[in-house]
Amino acid sequence: MLRLLAGEAARRFGARAAVESGTSRLSFTDLDHLSDRVAAGLAHRGVRVGDVVALVLPDGPEFVVCYLAAAKIGAVTAGIDARHPARLGLLTRLDPALVVTAPRLLPSLPGREVVTLPASPRMTTDAPGVPPPASWLGSLARNEPPPPPLPPDPGRPVVITHTSGRTGPPKAVLFGERQLEAIRAHGAGVRWGRGDARLLSHPMSHMAFATRLPVILQTGRTTYLLPRWDPESALRLVCDKRLRVLQGTPEQLAALLEPRGEWPSVELVLSSGGPAAPSLIRRLRERFGAPVCNRYLCTEAGLGLGTRPDDPPEAAELTVGRPRAGVDLSVRDEAGRPLPAGGEGEVLLRSHAVMSGYVGDGDARVFARDGFVRTGDTGFLDDLGRLHLVGTQSRT
């Protein structure tokens, strides 16, 4: 799927920026062209269908190129946050066929095939329509066509992302073609284009990017990156690029209220990644003069809940909204019986986007017998079907 989407995005959006980070800018055409060359390089190195390719890279165009390249040959991308203190342990547990990294991010790994990319230079060109040189991809890129496309397979694994590890060791969560297609269908439907540019608030290895890349490609959304997220830089970029949507975790959004200076004019604020206090939702709405939406999901579920821009203001203050299209929500007691409105119990989610399973360590009991995923969070439903969280593990 990603191979087809990347090619069509290149045809439709061409020179539009797909990823921009400081002086680094790659268009949708660049992404398709360069990922073809890296796909050829991966195949030349013996990476096969189903092999795991671990990306221990800073957030940047390199990550997206390598992710698309692996998908084009049927390999599984495992993104690992280059700043994560346990990155070496996470890498070891995945036992990848190939590791792609950048200088000084990993120690020597005897017995593993490791490709260390050169220090990333400026990746833009002054000539319109001319792709940037592939020298920054080092020996990973080959000037030849990629292998032929693979036949469709909804069960084919595509990407591994990790839970946050706030309540224990991070777990490796696997998503395949079927899950990514469900997320694409929900986020983009049948339309092409009309994607609002966004500042990425999570690492690229996080599910917020790793599982949403199909949506980004189909909508032609430009993804802006910061070398390291901080409130002053984030606000300045949102102002400079005139972004219409501001998104982040509650902690990030709270930090954005502290700096003094120019305030961006946005049309929507999205809070996700943990429960937001009612006072924060009110302050955000007052400061930016825009609707604030509260989003909720756990990594394993793929899709979750959210309030809508046209909901009453108190909806985002007191609840995390209703299930999104195609998502089933259940609140159950300790015996696994569904509870009526007002009954407090465990929150479970089900959709076609629910993970394939864990890779390595992970508790299979996260799945209920009827396919629901146990989030580990507690809450209750009100008479309007909105979920009120009482306790959360914040596993995303």
Contacts in CASP RR format, 6 or more apart in sequence:
PFRMAT RR
TARGET T0000
AUTHOR 0000-0000-0000
METHOD contacts of the structure
MODEL  1
MLRLLAGEAARRFGARAAVESGTSRLSFTDLDHLSDRVAAGLAHRGVRVG
DVVALVLPDGPEFVVCYLAAAKIGAVTAGIDARHPARLGLLTRLDPALVV
TAPRLLPSLPGREVVTLPASPRMTTDAPGVPPPASWLGSLARNEPPPPPL
PPDPGRPVVITHTSGRTGPPKAVLFGERQLEAIRAHGAGVRWGRGDARLL
SHPMSHMAFATRLPVILQTGRTTYLLPRWDPESALRLVCDKRLRVLQGTP
EQLAALLEPRGEWPSVELVLSSGGPAAPSLIRRLRERFGAPVCNRYLCTE
AGLGLGTRPDDPPEAAELTVGRPRAGVDLSVRDEAGRPLPAGGEGEVLLR
SHAVMSGYVGDGDARVFARDGFVRTGDTGFLDDLGRLHLVGTQSRT
1 71 0 8 1.000
1 158 0 8 1.000
1 177 0 8 1.000
1 180 0 8 1.000
1 181 0 8 1.000
1 184 0 8 1.000
1 214 0 8 1.000
2 67 0 8 1.000
2 68 0 8 1.000
2 71 0 8 1.000
2 72 0 8 1.000
2 158 0 8 1.000
2 180 0 8 1.000
2 213 0 8 1.000
2 214 0 8 1.000
2 217 0 8 1.000
3 68 0 8 1.000
3 71 0 8 1.000
3 72 0 8 1.000
3 149 0 8 1.000
4 149 0 8 1.000
5 184 0 8 1.000
5 214 0 8 1.000
5 217 0 8 1.000
5 218 0 8 1.000
6 28 0 8 1.000
6 31 0 8 1.000
6 32 0 8 1.000
6 35 0 8 1.000
6 68 0 8 1.000
6 72 0 8 1.000
6 217 0 8 1.000
7 32 0 8 1.000
8 192 0 8 1.000
8 217 0 8 1.000
8 218 0 8 1.000
9 18 0 8 1.000
9 28 0 8 1.000
9 31 0 8 1.000
9 32 0 8 1.000
9 217 0 8 1.000
9 218 0 8 1.000
9 220 0 8 1.000
10 28 0 8 1.000
10 29 0 8 1.000
10 31 0 8 1.000
10 32 0 8 1.000
10 33 0 8 1.000
12 28 0 8 1.000
12 192 0 8 1.000
12 193 0 8 1.000
12 220 0 8 1.000
13 27 0 8 1.000
13 28 0 8 1.000
13 29 0 8 1.000
13 193 0 8 1.000
13 220 0 8 1.000
14 27 0 8 1.000
14 28 0 8 1.000
14 29 0 8 1.000
15 27 0 8 1.000
15 28 0 8 1.000
15 29 0 8 1.000
15 128 0 8 1.000
15 129 0 8 1.000
16 27 0 8 1.000
16 28 0 8 1.000
16 220 0 8 1.000
16 222 0 8 1.000
17 25 0 8 1.000
17 26 0 8 1.000
17 27 0 8 1.000
17 222 0 8 1.000
18 26 0 8 1.000
18 27 0 8 1.000
18 28 0 8 1.000
18 30 0 8 1.000
18 31 0 8 1.000
18 64 0 8 1.000
18 216 0 8 1.000
18 217 0 8 1.000
18 220 0 8 1.000
18 222 0 8 1.000
18 223 0 8 1.000
19 25 0 8 1.000
19 26 0 8 1.000
19 31 0 8 1.000
19 60 0 8 1.000
19 61 0 8 1.000
19 64 0 8 1.000
19 222 0 8 1.000
19 223 0 8 1.000
19 225 0 8 1.000
20 26 0 8 1.000
20 222 0 8 1.000
20 223 0 8 1.000
20 224 0 8 1.000
20 225 0 8 1.000
21 59 0 8 1.000
21 60 0 8 1.000
21 61 0 8 1.000
21 224 0 8 1.000
21 225 0 8 1.000
21 226 0 8 1.000
21 227 0 8 1.000
22 225 0 8 1.000
22 227 0 8 1.000
23 122 0 8 1.000
23 123 0 8 1.000
23 124 0 8 1.000
24 60 0 8 1.000
24 61 0 8 1.000
24 120 0 8 1.000
24 122 0 8 1.000
24 123 0 8 1.000
24 124 0 8 1.000
25 61 0 8 1.000
25 123 0 8 1.000
25 124 0 8 1.000
26 34 0 8 1.000
26 61 0 8 1.000
26 64 0 8 1.000
26 65 0 8 1.000
26 123 0 8 1.000
26 132 0 8 1.000
27 129 0 8 1.000
28 217 0 8 1.000
28 220 0 8 1.000
29 129 0 8 1.000
29 131 0 8 1.000
30 61 0 8 1.000
30 131 0 8 1.000
30 132 0 8 1.000
31 61 0 8 1.000
31 64 0 8 1.000
31 65 0 8 1.000
31 68 0 8 1.000
32 68 0 8 1.000
33 131 0 8 1.000
34 65 0 8 1.000
34 131 0 8 1.000
34 132 0 8 1.000
34 134 0 8 1.000
34 137 0 8 1.000
34 141 0 8 1.000
35 64 0 8 1.000
35 65 0 8 1.000
35 66 0 8 1.000
35 68 0 8 1.000
35 69 0 8 1.000
35 72 0 8 1.000
36 69 0 8 1.000
36 72 0 8 1.000
36 145 0 8 1.000
36 146 0 8 1.000
37 69 0 8 1.000
37 134 0 8 1.000
37 137 0 8 1.000
37 141 0 8 1.000
37 142 0 8 1.000
37 143 0 8 1.000
37 144 0 8 1.000
37 146 0 8 1.000
38 65 0 8 1.000
38 66 0 8 1.000
38 68 0 8 1.000
38 69 0 8 1.000
38 137 0 8 1.000
38 140 0 8 1.000
38 141 0 8 1.000
39 68 0 8 1.000
39 69 0 8 1.000
39 70 0 8 1.000
39 72 0 8 1.000
39 73 0 8 1.000
39 146 0 8 1.000
39 147 0 8 1.000
40 141 0 8 1.000
40 142 0 8 1.000
40 144 0 8 1.000
40 145 0 8 1.000
40 146 0 8 1.000
40 147 0 8 1.000
41 69 0 8 1.000
41 140 0 8 1.000
41 141 0 8 1.000
41 142 0 8 1.000
42 53 0 8 1.000
42 69 0 8 1.000
42 70 0 8 1.000
42 73 0 8 1.000
42 75 0 8 1.000
42 98 0 8 1.000
42 140 0 8 1.000
43 73 0 8 1.000
43 146 0 8 1.000
43 147 0 8 1.000
44 142 0 8 1.000
45 98 0 8 1.000
45 113 0 8 1.000
45 115 0 8 1.000
46 97 0 8 1.000
47 53 0 8 1.000
47 70 0 8 1.000
47 73 0 8 1.000
47 75 0 8 1.000
47 97 0 8 1.000
47 98 0 8 1.000
48 73 0 8 1.000
48 75 0 8 1.000
48 97 0 8 1.000
49 73 0 8 1.000
49 74 0 8 1.000
49 75 0 8 1.000
49 150 0 8 1.000
49 156 0 8 1.000
50 74 0 8 1.000
50 75 0 8 1.000
50 76 0 8 1.000
50 156 0 8 1.000
50 157 0 8 1.000
51 75 0 8 1.000
51 76 0 8 1.000
51 96 0 8 1.000
51 97 0 8 1.000
51 98 0 8 1.000
52 75 0 8 1.000
52 76 0 8 1.000
52 78 0 8 1.000
52 94 0 8 1.000
52 95 0 8 1.000
52 96 0 8 1.000
52 97 0 8 1.000
52 160 0 8 1.000
53 66 0 8 1.000
53 70 0 8 1.000
53 75 0 8 1.000
53 76 0 8 1.000
53 77 0 8 1.000
53 78 0 8 1.000
53 96 0 8 1.000
53 97 0 8 1.000
53 98 0 8 1.000
53 99 0 8 1.000
53 100 0 8 1.000
54 78 0 8 1.000
54 79 0 8 1.000
54 80 0 8 1.000
54 91 0 8 1.000
54 94 0 8 1.000
54 96 0 8 1.000
54 98 0 8 1.000
54 99 0 8 1.000
54 100 0 8 1.000
55 63 0 8 1.000
55 66 0 8 1.000
55 67 0 8 1.000
55 77 0 8 1.000
55 78 0 8 1.000
55 79 0 8 1.000
55 80 0 8 1.000
55 100 0 8 1.000
55 101 0 8 1.000
55 205 0 8 1.000
56 79 0 8 1.000
56 80 0 8 1.000
56 82 0 8 1.000
56 87 0 8 1.000
56 91 0 8 1.000
56 99 0 8 1.000
56 100 0 8 1.000
56 101 0 8 1.000
56 102 0 8 1.000
56 105 0 8 1.000
56 106 0 8 1.000
57 63 0 8 1.000
57 66 0 8 1.000
57 82 0 8 1.000
57 100 0 8 1.000
57 101 0 8 1.000
57 102 0 8 1.000
57 105 0 8 1.000
57 117 0 8 1.000
58 82 0 8 1.000
58 102 0 8 1.000
58 105 0 8 1.000
58 120 0 8 1.000
58 227 0 8 1.000
59 82 0 8 1.000
59 200 0 8 1.000
59 203 0 8 1.000
59 204 0 8 1.000
59 225 0 8 1.000
59 227 0 8 1.000
60 120 0 8 1.000
60 204 0 8 1.000
60 225 0 8 1.000
61 123 0 8 1.000
62 100 0 8 1.000
62 102 0 8 1.000
62 117 0 8 1.000
62 120 0 8 1.000
62 136 0 8 1.000
62 137 0 8 1.000
63 79 0 8 1.000
63 204 0 8 1.000
63 205 0 8 1.000
64 204 0 8 1.000
64 213 0 8 1.000
65 137 0 8 1.000
66 77 0 8 1.000
66 100 0 8 1.000
66 140 0 8 1.000
67 77 0 8 1.000
67 79 0 8 1.000
67 159 0 8 1.000
67 210 0 8 1.000
67 213 0 8 1.000
68 213 0 8 1.000
69 146 0 8 1.000
70 76 0 8 1.000
70 77 0 8 1.000
71 77 0 8 1.000
71 158 0 8 1.000
71 159 0 8 1.000
72 146 0 8 1.000
72 147 0 8 1.000
72 149 0 8 1.000
73 146 0 8 1.000
73 147 0 8 1.000
73 150 0 8 1.000
74 150 0 8 1.000
74 156 0 8 1.000
74 158 0 8 1.000
75 97 0 8 1.000
76 157 0 8 1.000
76 158 0 8 1.000
76 159 0 8 1.000
76 160 0 8 1.000
76 174 0 8 1.000
77 158 0 8 1.000
77 159 0 8 1.000
77 160 0 8 1.000
77 210 0 8 1.000
78 94 0 8 1.000
78 96 0 8 1.000
78 159 0 8 1.000
78 160 0 8 1.000
78 172 0 8 1.000
79 159 0 8 1.000
79 160 0 8 1.000
79 161 0 8 1.000
79 162 0 8 1.000
79 204 0 8 1.000
79 205 0 8 1.000
79 210 0 8 1.000
80 87 0 8 1.000
80 90 0 8 1.000
80 91 0 8 1.000
80 162 0 8 1.000
80 205 0 8 1.000
81 87 0 8 1.000
81 162 0 8 1.000
81 203 0 8 1.000
81 205 0 8 1.000
81 206 0 8 1.000
82 101 0 8 1.000
82 102 0 8 1.000
82 105 0 8 1.000
82 203 0 8 1.000
83 203 0 8 1.000
84 90 0 8 1.000
84 170 0 8 1.000
86 169 0 8 1.000
86 170 0 8 1.000
87 105 0 8 1.000
87 106 0 8 1.000
88 106 0 8 1.000
88 107 0 8 1.000
90 162 0 8 1.000
90 170 0 8 1.000
90 172 0 8 1.000
91 99 0 8 1.000
91 106 0 8 1.000
91 109 0 8 1.000
93 172 0 8 1.000
93 359 0 8 1.000
93 360 0 8 1.000
93 361 0 8 1.000
94 160 0 8 1.000
94 172 0 8 1.000
94 359 0 8 1.000
96 112 0 8 1.000
97 113 0 8 1.000
98 113 0 8 1.000
98 114 0 8 1.000
98 115 0 8 1.000
99 106 0 8 1.000
99 109 0 8 1.000
99 112 0 8 1.000
99 113 0 8 1.000
99 114 0 8 1.000
99 115 0 8 1.000
100 114 0 8 1.000
100 115 0 8 1.000
100 117 0 8 1.000
100 140 0 8 1.000
101 114 0 8 1.000
101 115 0 8 1.000
101 116 0 8 1.000
101 117 0 8 1.000
102 116 0 8 1.000
102 117 0 8 1.000
102 119 0 8 1.000
102 120 0 8 1.000
103 116 0 8 1.000
103 117 0 8 1.000
103 118 0 8 1.000
103 119 0 8 1.000
106 114 0 8 1.000
115 138 0 8 1.000
115 139 0 8 1.000
115 140 0 8 1.000
117 136 0 8 1.000
117 137 0 8 1.000
117 138 0 8 1.000
117 140 0 8 1.000
118 135 0 8 1.000
118 136 0 8 1.000
118 138 0 8 1.000
120 136 0 8 1.000
121 135 0 8 1.000
121 136 0 8 1.000
123 132 0 8 1.000
123 136 0 8 1.000
124 132 0 8 1.000
125 131 0 8 1.000
125 132 0 8 1.000
125 133 0 8 1.000
134 141 0 8 1.000
134 143 0 8 1.000
150 156 0 8 1.000
152 177 0 8 1.000
153 177 0 8 1.000
154 176 0 8 1.000
154 177 0 8 1.000
154 178 0 8 1.000
154 181 0 8 1.000
155 176 0 8 1.000
155 177 0 8 1.000
155 178 0 8 1.000
155 356 0 8 1.000
156 176 0 8 1.000
156 177 0 8 1.000
157 174 0 8 1.000
157 175 0 8 1.000
157 176 0 8 1.000
157 356 0 8 1.000
158 175 0 8 1.000
158 176 0 8 1.000
158 177 0 8 1.000
158 180 0 8 1.000
159 174 0 8 1.000
159 175 0 8 1.000
159 176 0 8 1.000
159 180 0 8 1.000
159 210 0 8 1.000
159 211 0 8 1.000
160 172 0 8 1.000
160 173 0 8 1.000
160 174 0 8 1.000
160 175 0 8 1.000
160 359 0 8 1.000
161 172 0 8 1.000
161 173 0 8 1.000
161 175 0 8 1.000
161 205 0 8 1.000
161 206 0 8 1.000
161 207 0 8 1.000
161 210 0 8 1.000
161 211 0 8 1.000
161 299 0 8 1.000
162 170 0 8 1.000
162 171 0 8 1.000
162 172 0 8 1.000
162 173 0 8 1.000
162 205 0 8 1.000
162 299 0 8 1.000
163 170 0 8 1.000
163 171 0 8 1.000
163 173 0 8 1.000
163 298 0 8 1.000
163 299 0 8 1.000
163 300 0 8 1.000
163 395 0 8 1.000
163 396 0 8 1.000
164 170 0 8 1.000
164 299 0 8 1.000
164 394 0 8 1.000
164 395 0 8 1.000
164 396 0 8 1.000
165 171 0 8 1.000
165 395 0 8 1.000
166 393 0 8 1.000
166 394 0 8 1.000
166 395 0 8 1.000
167 393 0 8 1.000
167 394 0 8 1.000
167 395 0 8 1.000
169 361 0 8 1.000
171 299 0 8 1.000
171 358 0 8 1.000
171 361 0 8 1.000
171 362 0 8 1.000
172 358 0 8 1.000
172 359 0 8 1.000
172 360 0 8 1.000
172 361 0 8 1.000
173 207 0 8 1.000
173 299 0 8 1.000
173 300 0 8 1.000
173 355 0 8 1.000
173 357 0 8 1.000
173 358 0 8 1.000
173 359 0 8 1.000
174 355 0 8 1.000
174 356 0 8 1.000
174 357 0 8 1.000
174 358 0 8 1.000
174 359 0 8 1.000
175 207 0 8 1.000
175 210 0 8 1.000
175 211 0 8 1.000
175 302 0 8 1.000
175 353 0 8 1.000
175 355 0 8 1.000
175 356 0 8 1.000
176 356 0 8 1.000
178 352 0 8 1.000
178 356 0 8 1.000
179 211 0 8 1.000
179 302 0 8 1.000
179 352 0 8 1.000
179 353 0 8 1.000
179 354 0 8 1.000
179 355 0 8 1.000
179 356 0 8 1.000
180 211 0 8 1.000
180 213 0 8 1.000
180 214 0 8 1.000
181 214 0 8 1.000
181 352 0 8 1.000
182 303 0 8 1.000
182 351 0 8 1.000
182 352 0 8 1.000
182 353 0 8 1.000
183 211 0 8 1.000
183 212 0 8 1.000
183 214 0 8 1.000
183 215 0 8 1.000
183 302 0 8 1.000
183 303 0 8 1.000
183 353 0 8 1.000
184 214 0 8 1.000
184 215 0 8 1.000
184 218 0 8 1.000
186 303 0 8 1.000
186 324 0 8 1.000
186 325 0 8 1.000
186 326 0 8 1.000
186 353 0 8 1.000
187 215 0 8 1.000
187 219 0 8 1.000
188 214 0 8 1.000
188 215 0 8 1.000
188 218 0 8 1.000
188 219 0 8 1.000
189 218 0 8 1.000
191 218 0 8 1.000
191 219 0 8 1.000
192 218 0 8 1.000
192 219 0 8 1.000
192 220 0 8 1.000
193 218 0 8 1.000
193 219 0 8 1.000
193 220 0 8 1.000
194 219 0 8 1.000
195 219 0 8 1.000
195 220 0 8 1.000
195 221 0 8 1.000
196 221 0 8 1.000
196 243 0 8 1.000
196 244 0 8 1.000
196 245 0 8 1.000
197 221 0 8 1.000
197 222 0 8 1.000
197 223 0 8 1.000
197 224 0 8 1.000
197 241 0 8 1.000
197 243 0 8 1.000
197 244 0 8 1.000
198 221 0 8 1.000
198 222 0 8 1.000
198 223 0 8 1.000
198 224 0 8 1.000
198 243 0 8 1.000
198 245 0 8 1.000
198 247 0 8 1.000
199 224 0 8 1.000
199 225 0 8 1.000
199 226 0 8 1.000
199 234 0 8 1.000
199 237 0 8 1.000
199 238 0 8 1.000
199 241 0 8 1.000
199 243 0 8 1.000
199 246 0 8 1.000
199 247 0 8 1.000
200 208 0 8 1.000
200 209 0 8 1.000
200 223 0 8 1.000
200 224 0 8 1.000
200 225 0 8 1.000
200 226 0 8 1.000
201 208 0 8 1.000
201 229 0 8 1.000
201 234 0 8 1.000
201 247 0 8 1.000
201 248 0 8 1.000
201 249 0 8 1.000
201 252 0 8 1.000
202 208 0 8 1.000
202 209 0 8 1.000
202 248 0 8 1.000
202 249 0 8 1.000
203 209 0 8 1.000
204 210 0 8 1.000
204 225 0 8 1.000
206 396 0 8 1.000
207 299 0 8 1.000
207 302 0 8 1.000
207 396 0 8 1.000
208 272 0 8 1.000
208 396 0 8 1.000
209 216 0 8 1.000
209 223 0 8 1.000
211 302 0 8 1.000
211 353 0 8 1.000
215 221 0 8 1.000
216 223 0 8 1.000
224 237 0 8 1.000
224 241 0 8 1.000
224 243 0 8 1.000
226 233 0 8 1.000
226 234 0 8 1.000
226 237 0 8 1.000
229 252 0 8 1.000
231 252 0 8 1.000
231 255 0 8 1.000
231 256 0 8 1.000
231 258 0 8 1.000
231 259 0 8 1.000
232 259 0 8 1.000
234 252 0 8 1.000
234 256 0 8 1.000
235 256 0 8 1.000
235 259 0 8 1.000
235 261 0 8 1.000
235 262 0 8 1.000
235 263 0 8 1.000
235 264 0 8 1.000
236 262 0 8 1.000
237 243 0 8 1.000
238 246 0 8 1.000
238 264 0 8 1.000
238 266 0 8 1.000
239 262 0 8 1.000
239 263 0 8 1.000
239 264 0 8 1.000
242 264 0 8 1.000
242 265 0 8 1.000
243 264 0 8 1.000
243 266 0 8 1.000
244 266 0 8 1.000
244 267 0 8 1.000
244 268 0 8 1.000
245 266 0 8 1.000
245 267 0 8 1.000
245 268 0 8 1.000
245 269 0 8 1.000
245 270 0 8 1.000
246 253 0 8 1.000
246 256 0 8 1.000
246 264 0 8 1.000
246 266 0 8 1.000
246 268 0 8 1.000
246 269 0 8 1.000
246 270 0 8 1.000
246 288 0 8 1.000
246 290 0 8 1.000
247 269 0 8 1.000
247 270 0 8 1.000
247 271 0 8 1.000
247 272 0 8 1.000
248 270 0 8 1.000
248 271 0 8 1.000
248 272 0 8 1.000
248 273 0 8 1.000
249 271 0 8 1.000
249 272 0 8 1.000
249 273 0 8 1.000
249 274 0 8 1.000
250 271 0 8 1.000
250 273 0 8 1.000
250 274 0 8 1.000
250 275 0 8 1.000
250 276 0 8 1.000
250 277 0 8 1.000
250 280 0 8 1.000
253 269 0 8 1.000
253 271 0 8 1.000
253 276 0 8 1.000
253 280 0 8 1.000
253 284 0 8 1.000
254 280 0 8 1.000
257 283 0 8 1.000
257 284 0 8 1.000
257 287 0 8 1.000
263 287 0 8 1.000
263 288 0 8 1.000
264 288 0 8 1.000
266 288 0 8 1.000
266 290 0 8 1.000
267 290 0 8 1.000
268 290 0 8 1.000
268 291 0 8 1.000
268 292 0 8 1.000
268 293 0 8 1.000
268 309 0 8 1.000
269 284 0 8 1.000
269 285 0 8 1.000
269 288 0 8 1.000
269 290 0 8 1.000
269 291 0 8 1.000
269 292 0 8 1.000
269 293 0 8 1.000
270 292 0 8 1.000
270 293 0 8 1.000
270 295 0 8 1.000
271 280 0 8 1.000
271 281 0 8 1.000
271 284 0 8 1.000
271 292 0 8 1.000
271 293 0 8 1.000
271 294 0 8 1.000
271 295 0 8 1.000
271 316 0 8 1.000
272 294 0 8 1.000
272 295 0 8 1.000
272 296 0 8 1.000
272 297 0 8 1.000
272 396 0 8 1.000
273 295 0 8 1.000
273 296 0 8 1.000
273 394 0 8 1.000
273 396 0 8 1.000
274 296 0 8 1.000
274 392 0 8 1.000
274 394 0 8 1.000
274 396 0 8 1.000
275 296 0 8 1.000
275 320 0 8 1.000
275 389 0 8 1.000
275 391 0 8 1.000
275 392 0 8 1.000
275 394 0 8 1.000
276 294 0 8 1.000
276 316 0 8 1.000
278 317 0 8 1.000
278 318 0 8 1.000
281 292 0 8 1.000
281 294 0 8 1.000
281 313 0 8 1.000
281 316 0 8 1.000
281 317 0 8 1.000
282 313 0 8 1.000
282 317 0 8 1.000
284 292 0 8 1.000
285 291 0 8 1.000
285 292 0 8 1.000
285 313 0 8 1.000
291 309 0 8 1.000
291 310 0 8 1.000
291 316 0 8 1.000
292 316 0 8 1.000
293 306 0 8 1.000
293 307 0 8 1.000
293 308 0 8 1.000
293 309 0 8 1.000
293 316 0 8 1.000
294 306 0 8 1.000
294 307 0 8 1.000
294 315 0 8 1.000
294 316 0 8 1.000
294 319 0 8 1.000
294 320 0 8 1.000
294 321 0 8 1.000
295 304 0 8 1.000
295 305 0 8 1.000
295 306 0 8 1.000
295 320 0 8 1.000
296 304 0 8 1.000
296 305 0 8 1.000
296 306 0 8 1.000
296 320 0 8 1.000
296 321 0 8 1.000
296 387 0 8 1.000
296 389 0 8 1.000
297 303 0 8 1.000
297 304 0 8 1.000
297 305 0 8 1.000
297 349 0 8 1.000
297 396 0 8 1.000
298 349 0 8 1.000
298 373 0 8 1.000
298 375 0 8 1.000
298 376 0 8 1.000
298 377 0 8 1.000
298 393 0 8 1.000
298 395 0 8 1.000
298 396 0 8 1.000
299 355 0 8 1.000
299 395 0 8 1.000
299 396 0 8 1.000
300 354 0 8 1.000
300 355 0 8 1.000
300 357 0 8 1.000
300 366 0 8 1.000
300 373 0 8 1.000
300 375 0 8 1.000
300 395 0 8 1.000
301 327 0 8 1.000
301 349 0 8 1.000
301 350 0 8 1.000
301 351 0 8 1.000
301 353 0 8 1.000
301 354 0 8 1.000
301 355 0 8 1.000
301 373 0 8 1.000
301 375 0 8 1.000
302 351 0 8 1.000
302 353 0 8 1.000
302 354 0 8 1.000
302 355 0 8 1.000
303 324 0 8 1.000
303 326 0 8 1.000
303 327 0 8 1.000
303 349 0 8 1.000
303 351 0 8 1.000
303 353 0 8 1.000
304 323 0 8 1.000
304 324 0 8 1.000
304 327 0 8 1.000
304 349 0 8 1.000
304 351 0 8 1.000
305 320 0 8 1.000
305 321 0 8 1.000
305 322 0 8 1.000
305 323 0 8 1.000
305 324 0 8 1.000
305 327 0 8 1.000
305 329 0 8 1.000
305 349 0 8 1.000
305 387 0 8 1.000
306 320 0 8 1.000
306 321 0 8 1.000
306 322 0 8 1.000
306 324 0 8 1.000
307 315 0 8 1.000
307 316 0 8 1.000
307 319 0 8 1.000
307 320 0 8 1.000
307 321 0 8 1.000
307 322 0 8 1.000
307 386 0 8 1.000
308 315 0 8 1.000
311 321 0 8 1.000
315 321 0 8 1.000
315 386 0 8 1.000
318 388 0 8 1.000
319 382 0 8 1.000
319 386 0 8 1.000
319 387 0 8 1.000
319 388 0 8 1.000
320 386 0 8 1.000
320 387 0 8 1.000
320 388 0 8 1.000
320 389 0 8 1.000
321 385 0 8 1.000
321 386 0 8 1.000
321 387 0 8 1.000
322 329 0 8 1.000
322 384 0 8 1.000
322 385 0 8 1.000
322 386 0 8 1.000
322 387 0 8 1.000
323 329 0 8 1.000
323 349 0 8 1.000
326 351 0 8 1.000
326 352 0 8 1.000
327 349 0 8 1.000
327 350 0 8 1.000
327 351 0 8 1.000
327 353 0 8 1.000
328 349 0 8 1.000
328 350 0 8 1.000
328 351 0 8 1.000
328 372 0 8 1.000
329 347 0 8 1.000
329 348 0 8 1.000
329 349 0 8 1.000
329 381 0 8 1.000
329 387 0 8 1.000
330 338 0 8 1.000
330 347 0 8 1.000
330 348 0 8 1.000
330 349 0 8 1.000
330 350 0 8 1.000
330 372 0 8 1.000
331 338 0 8 1.000
331 339 0 8 1.000
331 343 0 8 1.000
331 344 0 8 1.000
331 345 0 8 1.000
331 346 0 8 1.000
331 347 0 8 1.000
331 348 0 8 1.000
331 379 0 8 1.000
331 380 0 8 1.000
331 381 0 8 1.000
331 387 0 8 1.000
332 338 0 8 1.000
332 339 0 8 1.000
332 345 0 8 1.000
332 346 0 8 1.000
332 348 0 8 1.000
333 339 0 8 1.000
333 345 0 8 1.000
333 346 0 8 1.000
334 346 0 8 1.000
336 346 0 8 1.000
336 368 0 8 1.000
339 345 0 8 1.000
339 380 0 8 1.000
339 381 0 8 1.000
341 380 0 8 1.000
341 381 0 8 1.000
341 382 0 8 1.000
341 383 0 8 1.000
341 385 0 8 1.000
342 380 0 8 1.000
342 381 0 8 1.000
342 382 0 8 1.000
343 380 0 8 1.000
343 381 0 8 1.000
344 378 0 8 1.000
344 379 0 8 1.000
344 380 0 8 1.000
344 390 0 8 1.000
345 378 0 8 1.000
345 379 0 8 1.000
345 380 0 8 1.000
345 390 0 8 1.000
346 374 0 8 1.000
346 375 0 8 1.000
346 376 0 8 1.000
346 377 0 8 1.000
346 378 0 8 1.000
346 379 0 8 1.000
347 375 0 8 1.000
347 376 0 8 1.000
347 377 0 8 1.000
347 378 0 8 1.000
347 379 0 8 1.000
347 387 0 8 1.000
347 389 0 8 1.000
348 368 0 8 1.000
348 372 0 8 1.000
348 373 0 8 1.000
348 374 0 8 1.000
348 375 0 8 1.000
349 372 0 8 1.000
349 373 0 8 1.000
349 375 0 8 1.000
350 370 0 8 1.000
350 371 0 8 1.000
350 372 0 8 1.000
350 373 0 8 1.000
354 371 0 8 1.000
354 373 0 8 1.000
355 373 0 8 1.000
358 364 0 8 1.000
358 366 0 8 1.000
365 374 0 8 1.000
366 373 0 8 1.000
366 374 0 8 1.000
367 373 0 8 1.000
367 374 0 8 1.000
368 374 0 8 1.000
375 393 0 8 1.000
375 395 0 8 1.000
376 393 0 8 1.000
376 395 0 8 1.000
377 389 0 8 1.000
377 391 0 8 1.000
377 392 0 8 1.000
377 393 0 8 1.000
378 389 0 8 1.000
378 390 0 8 1.000
378 391 0 8 1.000
378 392 0 8 1.000
379 387 0 8 1.000
379 388 0 8 1.000
379 389 0 8 1.000
379 390 0 8 1.000
379 391 0 8 1.000
380 387 0 8 1.000
380 388 0 8 1.000
380 390 0 8 1.000
381 387 0 8 1.000
381 388 0 8 1.000
382 388 0 8 1.000
END
